[in-house]
């Protein structure tokens, strides 16, 4: 007797409170979806933060950040 496979798609809505998840789980989920900041962008932000703390110009780094984040230069 031949086998038969049945398939049914079901849509379900679930209310989720993000407070129930720890930060690491949320960051992992974002990374798995390709959402988030690249390590390059994080490094640029660290440099910007350091320059801001010491009251030095950081516009050139902002341009680099914009370029790496959205692929467009100002």
Secondary structure, DSSP 8 states (H G I E B T S, - for coil): -----------------GGGS-HHHHHHHHHHTT-S--HHHHHHHHHHHHHHHTT---HHHHHHHHHHHHS---
